[in-house]
Amino acid sequence: MRKWLLYSADWRSISWRSVSLRRMVAPAGVPLLKLGLLAVKQIAKPIANRAKVAAKDSAAFKGAVVWVGRSLHRLTIQMGRMADGKVSLEYITPLREEAAVDRGAEFVSELVIYSIAASTTIYEFTRQQQARSAAISAVLARVLTPIPPLQDKKKKEKEAELEEIRIKQEALANERRQ
C-alpha cells in the first residue's frame, strides 16, 4: 500500500488516502514481460562470448581490441600504484599483443553483458514509471471530476417544480373552459 496525496473536487481540501498499486496497475502481462527480460539477460552471456571470439579473430577489430587491452593494463597498473600510495609511472611496458587481445576481448564481452543488462533494466524502469503515471492520472481524474454545485441542483429542482405547477395550472384552466 502506498499513500497518495489526493485533492478533492473543490480544490480546498487535501487528504492522504491509501491506494493499492495492484488496483491501479493491471498485473496481467507483468510475469510474462519479466520472464522475457530474464531470458534476454540469460542470452547475453552467449552473445558476449561470440563478441569475444569475433573481437579476437577479426583483423578489423584486432587493433582496437589491442588498444583497449593495453589501455586497461596501464590503467590497472597506475590505479594499483595509487592505491598503494606510490607515485604513478611515466612509462609502463605494454602488454604483448596476445595478452592485450585477450584482455580487450574480455572487456568487450563484459561491455556487451553490462549494456544488455542496463538496457533491460532501463526499459523495465521506464515501463513501470509509465504504468504508475497512467494509474495516478486515472485516480486523479476520477477524484478530480467536477461535481455540479449544489446550487445548480436546487435551481433545477425549482425549475422542475415550477414546470409541474404551470402544467397543473394549464390543466385546471382547460377544465374550466370546458
N, C-alpha and C positions, 0 to 999 in steps of 0.2 A: 504494500500500500504506500502510495506517495501522497503527500499533501499538496494541493494546488491552490493558488490564490485565485478565488473566483469573485467576480464582480456581479452585483445584482443588476436588474434591468434599469433601475433608476439612477445608476452610477454613483450613488451616495454610500451604499453600504458595501463593505468588503468582508468576505468570510473565507476561512480556510476549510476546505472540505476534502475528506479522504476519497480519492478516486482510484479504483483498482486499474492498473495498466492492462490487466487481462481483459477488462471490459472495453477498454479504449482501443486496444490493438488486436486485430484478429490474428490469432496464432496459427492459422491453418497451414500456411506454406513455410513456416519457420523451421520445423525439423528437416524438411527436405532441402531447404537452402543451406542450413548448417552442415548437413551431410555432404552436400555438393562442394561446399567450401573446404571441408575436411579432405575430400577426395582430391581437390586441386592441390592442397598442401602436400598430400602424400605423393602426388605425381611430380612434385617439384624436385625431389631428390634424383630420380632417373633423368629428368631434363637437365639438371645441373651436371650429372655425370657425363651426359652427351656433350654438353657445352665444354666440359673439361677436356674430353677426348678431342673435340673439334679444335679447341684452342692449342692443344699440344701438336696435333697433326697438320694444321693448316699453315701454309707458308705465309699467307696474308696476315694472320693473327699472331704469328710467332714473334715478330718484332715487338708488337705491343705487349704481348704476354711477358716477354723477357724484360722489357722496361718496367712493367708493373712488379714483377718478381724482384728485380734489383732494387726498385724504389722501396718496396716493403722491407727488404733486407736492411737497407740503410736506415729506414725509419725505426725498425726494431732495435738495431744496434744503438742508435742515438737515444731512444727512449729508455732503454735498459741502462745506459750510462748515466742519464739524467736521474733515473730512479735511484741509482747507487750513489748519487752525489758527485759524480765525476764530471769533468768538462767534456763537451762534445768533441768529436774528432773532426779534423778538416777533411781527411781522406779516409775512405773505407774501401777496402779491397772488394771489388764487385764479385758477385756470385758467378760460378761457372754457368754457362748457358743452359745446361740440362737442369741444374738445380733451380735456376731462375724461371725456366719454363714450368717446372713442377709447382713452384711457389705461386707464380702468376696464374696458372691454370686452377690451382686450388682456390685462389682469390676469386676468380671468375665464377667458379662453382658456387662458392658461398654467396657471392653477389646475386646470382640467379635465385638461390633459395630465399635469401632475405627479401629480395624485391617481390617475389611471388607472395611470400607471407605478408609483407607490408601492404601490397595491393589488395589482397583479400580482406585484410583487417580494415583497411580504409573503406573498402566497398561495403563491408558489413556495418561499419560505424555510420556511414552516410545513409545507408538504407534504414537503420534503426532511428536515426535522427529525423528522417523524413516521415517515418511512421509515427513517431512521437509528436512531431509538429502537426501532422494531419489530425491525430487524435485530440490534441489540445485544441486545435482550431474548431473541431467538431463540438467539443464540450463547451468551449466559449461561445460558439454560435448558438448552441442550444440554450445556454444560460442567459446570453445577452439578447435574445429575441425580444423585440419591443412588445411590451404588454400594453394594450389600449388603456388609456387613463380611465379611471372610474367615472369621471365627469362625462366622458363621451358615452359611456354605457347608460348612465342615468338620463342623459339627453335623448338617447334613442328610445329608452323605455317611456319617457314622457311623450315623445312624438308618437309612439305606438298607441299609447292611451288616448291621446288627442284624436288620432285617426279612428279609433274604435268609437269614441264619443261622437265624432262627426258622422260616422256611418249610422249609428243608432239614431241621431237626430234626423238624418235624411229619411230613415225608415219610418220614424214617427210622423214626419212631415208628409210622406207619401200616404200613410194610413189616414191622416186627417183629410187629405184631398179626396179621398175615395169615399 
